């Protein structure tokens, strides 16, 4: 099992449409009572239920290797490369050899160590705070969990250590398809650099930078709000017809962060594709146009407010923020922080990021993949170009 400093959120969520407060009270009491009893359900798990769970995990791992979208696997690989053998670099997906080791004792040990009151948050949306507190005291306090009341003894409090590096997986991608029409064989590359944690002030400038880079697939639908004027669309996808994908991602955790770009192209153009990505990283530390910055900030604000129109998202936002920071920033506070980002803030965080070692993940036909040293040299240069290579025979 993967244990690290991340906030792993297991959510019990229930949504009701009601007319009378009496209906809400009765249903909420039922939900809390069910939650307080839910821990005891695990004590009655039969062996066949555990076996079914093992089979489900096995199926998900097989499906992961067969699906055309490589993003989940590449995300796993880029973390493995960036944080070699520690915290967020450990396996997020269960290794195949560990499936048979899953049993009730292992599950209870994990729950005993990590499902403790100081690591839990009860969140409610559309309910009076005092009423929710009263119900929590009545139905959650004094409940004996199925794994016992013994104190946690094996909590991993490691801090993420960014190492940089490369993770490669040679694989034949020529037969990956959703149907009878084959998908072009592609090589997938992800290049990343360490950013910052979500607790730091630079988190918002990095979020704006990620939105400014934007990107997507070559077949993404256009239109307002789709990011068609982001840098990866204008500088990469619109100029290089052979690029199938160029997308920026920002992963931020309690003690570290990772900003990366995922790109896909024909295996014969891998070297050129990597050089295009390294050039885009170098341009992050250059001049920031006022118009593109305002566009990125507006789009980020728009996405934030649109997401918070949904009650389940508000509910999860409350739980995550309180669990991670012990407080919650309201939407208007976040919007103010976004509006206050200046061009020099983006340039500063990008320049700081470029001083670190890169992390590289590569999947597919890697015959023409540049060496890690060449990628590192390109990211340390002024123009992002890879060192020239010369061959006596072609």
C-alpha atoms as one frame of an Amber mdcrd trajectory, in Angstrom:
protein
   0.000   0.000   0.000   1.104   3.516  -0.707   1.539   5.694   2.366   2.648
   9.274   2.037   1.936  12.835   3.052  -0.951  13.254   0.647  -4.481  13.960
   1.739  -6.352  10.825   0.757 -10.059  11.649   0.827 -12.607   8.880   1.262
 -15.998  10.521   0.979 -19.347   9.373   2.292 -21.752  11.530   0.287 -25.515
  11.687   0.313 -27.703  14.243  -1.457 -31.383  14.811  -0.776 -34.138  16.987
  -2.154 -36.435  17.919   0.694 -39.269  20.259   1.558 -39.452  20.159   5.317
 -36.641  20.568   7.803 -38.067  17.523   9.574 -37.303  15.398   6.495 -33.700
  16.626   6.440 -33.250  15.930  10.143 -34.527  12.371   9.856 -32.466  11.584
   6.774 -29.287  13.152   8.166 -29.649  11.150  11.374 -30.031   8.018   9.271
 -26.889   8.855   7.292 -24.778   9.533  10.377 -26.057   6.424  12.099 -25.171
   4.412   8.986 -21.694   5.958   8.943 -21.149   5.100  12.583 -22.219   1.516
  11.890 -20.378   1.313   8.596 -17.061   0.569  10.264 -18.531  -2.534  11.843
 -19.638  -3.845   8.472 -15.979  -4.504   7.637 -15.789  -6.954  10.529 -18.334
  -9.204   8.807 -16.577  -9.268   5.445 -16.499 -12.805   4.200 -13.501 -14.336
   2.485 -15.371 -14.388  -0.806 -15.916 -10.634  -0.596 -12.191 -10.072  -0.178
 -11.575 -12.412  -3.088 -14.028 -10.441  -5.248 -12.158  -7.285  -4.330  -8.873
  -8.871  -5.382 -10.446  -9.803  -8.714 -11.712  -6.241  -9.184  -8.223  -4.845
  -8.510  -6.731  -7.343 -10.975  -9.264  -6.311 -13.631  -8.536  -2.611 -13.114
  -4.805  -3.202 -13.516  -5.355  -5.149 -16.736  -7.720  -2.450 -18.018  -5.108
   0.198 -17.214  -2.614  -1.475 -19.536  -5.134  -1.899 -22.360  -6.885   1.472
 -22.459  -5.910   3.865 -25.268  -5.598   6.831 -22.890  -2.128   6.521 -21.301
  -2.522   9.531 -18.977  -3.130   7.552 -15.722  -0.115   5.324 -16.386   2.094
   8.263 -17.407   1.088  10.156 -14.258   2.168   7.156 -12.197   5.465   6.987
 -14.085   6.273  10.711 -13.829   5.804  10.568 -10.050   7.987   7.478  -9.880
  10.709   9.345 -11.773  10.345  12.601  -9.819  10.263  11.078  -6.320  12.364
   7.965  -6.645  11.300   5.369  -4.054   9.741   7.823  -1.600   6.292   9.189
  -0.673   4.383  10.255  -3.810   6.853   8.308  -5.952   5.637   4.999  -4.554
   3.049   2.973  -6.442  -0.430   4.494  -6.492  -1.759   1.415  -8.262  -1.434
  -1.869  -6.431   1.474  -3.944  -7.827   0.254  -7.253  -9.237   2.378  -9.253
  -6.802   0.669  -7.560  -3.837  -2.903  -8.448  -4.788  -2.749 -11.844  -3.084
  -1.516 -10.188   0.128  -4.725  -8.200   0.624  -6.649  -9.614   3.596  -8.660
  -8.431   6.570  -5.602  -8.015   8.784  -3.887  -5.755   6.241  -7.033  -3.655
   5.814  -7.570  -3.303   9.548  -3.939  -2.342  10.078  -4.263   0.418   7.501
  -7.555   1.652   8.953  -6.181   1.587  12.484  -3.221   3.766  11.524  -4.894
   6.286   9.213  -8.625   6.385   9.981  -8.322   8.290  13.226 -10.481  11.218
  14.434  -7.708  13.782  13.912  -7.587  12.812  10.220 -11.346  13.014   9.580
 -13.685  15.837   8.601 -17.486  15.823   8.700 -18.717  18.275   6.053 -22.239
  19.420   5.320 -23.753  21.734   2.699 -27.185  23.293   3.160 -27.460  22.408
   6.848 -27.150  24.514   9.992 -23.719  24.157  11.583 -24.932  23.665  15.167
 -27.467  21.080  14.059 -24.768  19.129  12.222 -22.515  19.289  15.299 -25.310
  17.978  17.556 -25.984  15.046  15.236 -22.270  14.265  15.008 -21.961  14.175
  18.788 -24.973  11.891  19.071 -24.140   9.384  16.333 -20.354   9.470  15.883
 -18.840   9.949  19.334 -18.094   6.856  21.372 -18.380   4.452  18.429 -16.125
   1.407  18.594 -14.568   0.767  15.135 -14.225  -2.741  13.791 -10.425  -2.525
  13.866 -10.367  -1.814  17.599  -9.407   1.161  19.714  -5.660   0.540  19.807
  -3.491   3.549  19.045  -1.872   3.961  15.650   1.667   2.616  15.722   2.924
   2.648  12.138   2.151   6.061  10.626   4.407   7.168   7.794   5.178  10.873
   8.260   7.838  11.056   5.559   8.340  14.312   3.686   8.482  14.111  -0.099
  12.029  14.264  -1.487  12.223  15.403  -5.100  14.966  13.512  -6.930  14.258
  13.922 -10.635  15.038  11.134 -13.063  13.512   9.107 -15.859  11.019   6.225
 -16.039  10.729   4.382 -19.358   8.362   1.664 -20.521   8.915   0.149 -23.960
   5.577  -1.001 -25.331   4.004  -1.798 -28.687   1.240   0.813 -29.060   0.286
  -0.173 -32.618  -2.603  -2.431 -31.566  -4.274  -0.058 -29.098  -7.779   0.748
 -30.316 -11.319   1.267 -29.021 -12.845  -0.468 -32.022 -12.144  -1.866 -35.494
 -10.534   1.412 -36.639  -6.940   1.423 -35.403  -5.527   4.417 -33.546  -2.222
   5.709 -34.950   0.789   4.300 -33.128   2.036   6.991 -30.770   4.886   7.510
 -28.351   3.926   9.386 -25.192   6.337  11.639 -23.312   5.806  13.545 -20.085
   8.391  16.047 -18.841   7.997  17.669 -15.423   9.733  19.957 -12.945   9.169
  20.509  -9.229   6.761  23.351  -8.444   5.404  23.953  -4.920   2.917  22.648
  -2.362  -0.632  23.936  -2.071   0.304  25.506   1.269   2.765  27.967  -0.292
   1.949  31.418  -1.644   3.346  30.453  -5.051   0.570  27.890  -5.510  -1.750
  30.439  -7.172   0.905  31.760  -9.627   1.669  28.148 -10.580  -2.062  27.504
 -11.136  -2.206  30.544 -13.420   0.935  29.379 -15.266  -0.595  25.944 -15.782
  -3.760  27.529 -17.176  -1.680  29.792 -19.415   0.074  26.736 -20.887  -3.238
  24.887 -21.293  -3.219  22.556 -24.271  -5.163  19.418 -25.110  -5.585  16.987
 -27.971  -5.377  17.813 -31.662  -9.056  16.860 -32.038 -10.356  18.944 -29.123
 -13.442  20.998 -29.919 -12.882  24.729 -30.065 -15.042  27.581 -28.910 -15.090
  30.082 -26.048 -13.538  28.881 -22.818 -11.863  25.821 -24.372  -8.335  27.195
 -24.059  -7.677  27.382 -27.790  -5.512  30.480 -27.218  -3.278  28.821 -24.622
   0.432  28.516 -25.399   0.429  24.789 -26.117  -2.332  25.252 -28.686  -0.849
  28.332 -30.353   2.839  27.340 -30.255   2.613  23.555 -30.534  -0.597  22.008
 -31.846  -1.358  24.770 -34.353   2.189  24.793 -35.751   3.026  21.088 -35.754
   0.296  19.048 -37.422   1.965  15.756 -36.459   1.546  16.420 -32.724  -1.477
  14.540 -31.419  -1.466  15.931 -27.903   0.227  18.595 -25.777  -1.281  19.197
 -22.351  -0.027  20.868 -19.180  -0.766  19.352 -15.749  -0.092  20.646 -12.258
  -0.038  18.183  -9.346   0.193  19.873  -5.957   0.491  18.166  -2.572   1.046
  19.093   1.053   4.843  19.213   0.800   5.688  19.314  -2.906   4.325  19.859
  -6.386   4.967  18.879  -9.994   4.220  20.818 -13.185   4.504  18.693 -16.301
   3.654  18.602 -20.002   2.342  15.481 -21.721   2.953  15.168 -25.471   2.174
  12.467 -28.043   3.467  11.943 -31.567   4.609   9.356 -34.089   7.642   7.358
 -32.807   9.774   8.690 -35.679   9.367  12.257 -34.405  10.037  11.702 -30.719
  13.257  13.707 -30.657  11.644  16.720 -32.326   8.656  16.452 -29.988  10.862
  16.456 -26.872  12.740  19.513 -28.143   9.462  21.380 -28.711   8.427  20.654
 -25.115  11.770  21.732 -23.653  11.529  24.988 -25.632   8.089  25.628 -24.134
   9.499  25.112 -20.647  12.253  27.652 -21.324   9.680  30.155 -22.644   7.827
  29.913 -19.300  10.673  31.878 -17.732  10.552  34.582 -20.390   8.284  37.541
 -20.997   4.640  37.101 -20.040   2.196  38.934 -22.280  -0.406  40.932 -20.339
  -3.261  39.747 -22.575  -2.481  36.035 -22.229  -2.036  36.460 -18.478  -5.439
  38.116 -18.103  -6.986  35.418 -20.276  -5.454  32.669 -18.092  -6.596  34.355
 -14.870 -10.119  34.834 -16.234 -10.326  31.228 -17.358  -9.038  29.953 -14.005
 -11.572  32.098 -12.127 -14.344  30.955 -14.453 -13.515  27.262 -13.942 -13.360
  27.744 -10.169 -16.757  29.440  -9.991 -18.432  27.027 -12.405 -17.239  24.024
 -10.425 -18.503  25.524  -7.175 -22.021  25.787  -8.586 -22.402  22.072  -7.853
 -23.228  21.028  -4.290 -21.142  17.827  -4.396 -18.112  19.895  -5.453 -18.727
  22.432  -2.656 -19.042  19.576  -0.199 -15.766  18.018  -1.350 -14.040  21.417
  -1.443 -14.966  22.057   2.201 -13.735  18.617   3.271 -10.461  18.776   1.361
  -9.507  22.291   2.441 -10.310  21.750   6.116  -8.564  18.383   6.122  -5.444
  19.782   4.456  -5.173  23.319   5.881  -7.537  23.301   8.916  -9.430  26.181
   7.300 -11.282  27.045   4.112 -10.668  29.884   1.701 -13.942  31.184   0.323
 -14.389  31.591  -3.448 -14.077  35.384  -3.366 -10.775  35.058  -1.467  -9.393
  32.696  -4.115 -10.593  35.009  -6.892  -8.783  37.920  -5.253  -5.563  35.897
  -5.055  -5.891  35.006  -8.744  -6.516  38.616  -9.768  -3.432  39.751  -7.839
  -1.051  37.527  -9.849   1.309  39.715 -11.884   3.547  38.872 -14.876   6.637
  39.028 -12.665   5.088  36.441 -10.306   4.673  33.954 -13.137   8.183  34.635
 -14.442   9.641  34.285 -10.939   8.067  30.897 -10.166   8.886  29.578 -13.646
  12.539  30.661 -13.385  12.827  29.038  -9.975  11.261  25.836 -11.310  13.663
  25.677 -14.262  16.655  25.536 -11.921  15.677  22.050 -10.769  16.298  18.627
 -12.272  13.647  17.350 -14.705  11.522  14.260 -14.332  10.769  12.317 -17.518
   8.282   9.536 -18.269   8.260   7.790 -21.650   5.848   5.157 -22.985   5.816
   3.376 -26.362   8.493   3.010 -29.046  11.480   4.786 -27.490  14.083   4.133
 -30.176  14.631   7.847 -30.885  14.132   9.109 -27.325  16.914  11.569 -26.321
  18.964  10.652 -23.293  18.036  12.069 -19.901  21.289  14.025 -19.865  20.406
  15.694 -23.176  16.927  16.653 -21.890  18.490  18.096 -18.740  20.984  20.060
 -20.835  18.180  21.459 -23.019  16.252  22.659 -19.957  19.405  24.358 -18.680
  20.059  26.190 -21.946  18.753  29.552 -23.107  16.728  28.282 -26.066  15.702
  24.753 -24.963  17.425  23.029 -27.876  18.712  19.495 -27.482  22.426  18.921
 -28.050  23.153  17.910 -31.630  23.934  14.251 -32.245  25.904  12.876 -35.165
  25.711   9.385 -36.586  28.208   7.736 -38.898  25.530   5.340 -40.163  21.801
   5.883 -40.572
